[in-house]
């Protein structure tokens, strides 16, 4: 996955702090598609990227991260609660509808609190998704 970013400052160890505009499925080609403009005021994300190319402060760069790793982490963080929800509902199939629904909702929150939130915190602490500067853009 590649994105455009602007270098905010240089850090030690060959790293830079970059500012990345949040991306959406929209191509931002509003002149040709008359789009909704929902991402015009999109927020900025500040991240740290490995820089082996020597980017300067204020320079536009292209940063890249491994797409497979991002997709695996997204699947874990977004799909696990729903697996718990439907798993509990299926296990409670012989119970009354109210008890089964309550068990499913309880399983959803248990998976969320017991797996997804700790996994998210671990990934943030250990920087499991890393960015790398792959191209410099000329001013």
C-alpha positions in Angstrom: 0.0 0.0 0.0 1.5 3.3 -1.0 0.5 6.9 0.0 1.8 10.4 -0.5 3.2 12.2 2.5 5.0 15.3 3.5 8.1 15.1 5.7 7.6 17.1 8.9 11.0 16.5 10.6 14.0 14.2 10.6 14.5 11.8 13.4 17.5 9.8 14.6 18.2 6.3 13.1 17.4 7.2 9.5 13.8 7.9 10.2 11.4 10.8 9.4 8.1 11.9 10.8 5.6 12.2 7.9 2.2 13.7 7.6 -0.2 11.6 5.6 -3.7 12.7 4.5 -6.3 10.0 5.2 -7.2 8.2 2.1 -10.6 7.0 1.0 -12.0 5.1 -2.0 -12.8 8.4 -3.6 -10.3 9.4 -6.3 -10.8 13.1 -5.5 -11.4 13.8 -9.2 -14.6 15.8 -8.5 -14.5 17.7 -11.8 -15.2 14.5 -13.7 -17.4 12.5 -11.3 -19.3 15.3 -9.4 -18.4 13.4 -6.2 -19.7 14.1 -2.8 -16.5 15.8 -1.5 -16.8 13.8 1.8 -13.0 13.6 2.3 -12.2 17.3 1.4 -11.6 18.0 5.1 -10.0 14.7 5.9 -7.8 14.5 8.9 -4.0 14.1 8.8 -2.2 11.2 10.2 1.3 11.6 11.7 3.5 8.6 11.4 7.2 7.6 11.5 8.8 6.1 8.3 12.2 4.6 7.6 14.0 6.9 5.2 16.9 5.4 3.3 16.7 8.0 0.5 17.5 11.2 2.5 14.2 13.1 2.3 14.3 16.8 3.4 11.9 18.5 5.7 8.9 19.8 3.7 9.5 17.5 0.8 6.7 15.3 -0.6 7.5 11.6 -0.6 5.8 8.3 -1.3 5.6 5.9 1.6 4.8 2.2 1.5 3.8 -0.5 3.9 3.2 -4.2 3.3 -0.4 -4.6 2.3 -0.6 -8.2 3.4 0.3 -7.3 7.0 -2.3 -4.4 7.1 -5.0 -6.7 5.8 -4.2 -9.4 8.3 -4.3 -7.0 11.2 -7.6 -5.4 9.9 -9.1 -8.8 9.7 -8.1 -9.6 13.2 -9.3 -6.4 14.7 -12.6 -6.1 12.8 -13.7 -9.7 12.2 -12.9 -11.3 15.5 -15.8 -9.7 17.4 -18.3 -10.8 14.7 -16.9 -14.3 14.8 -17.5 -14.4 18.6 -21.0 -12.9 18.1 -22.2 -15.5 15.6 -20.3 -18.3 17.3 -22.1 -17.6 20.6 -25.4 -17.4 18.8 -24.9 -20.8 17.2 -23.8 -22.4 20.4 -26.8 -21.1 22.2 -29.2 -22.4 19.4 -31.1 -24.6 21.9 -31.7 -21.8 24.4 -34.5 -19.3 24.2 -34.1 -16.5 21.7 -33.5 -13.9 24.4 -30.8 -15.9 26.1 -29.1 -16.7 22.8 -29.1 -13.0 21.8 -27.8 -12.0 25.2 -25.0 -14.6 24.9 -24.1 -13.4 21.4 -23.9 -9.8 22.5 -21.8 -10.8 25.5 -19.5 -12.9 23.4 -19.1 -9.9 21.0 -17.9 -7.7 23.9 -15.7 -10.4 25.4 -13.9 -10.8 22.2 -13.6 -7.1 21.8 -12.3 -6.5 25.3 -10.3 -9.7 25.6 -8.7 -9.9 22.1 -9.1 -6.9 19.9 -8.3 -4.1 22.3 -5.2 -5.8 23.7 -4.0 -6.7 20.2 -4.4 -3.1 19.1 -2.4 -1.8 22.0 0.3 -4.4 21.4 0.6 -3.5 17.8 0.8 0.2 18.6 3.6 -0.4 21.2 5.6 -2.6 18.9 5.0 -0.7 15.7 4.0 -3.8 13.8 3.1 -1.8 10.7 6.0 0.2 9.5 6.3 2.8 6.7 9.2 3.1 4.4 10.0 6.1 2.1 10.2 4.6 -1.4 10.3 7.7 -3.6 11.1 11.4 -3.4 9.1 13.9 -5.3 10.9 17.0 -6.8 9.6 20.4 -5.6 
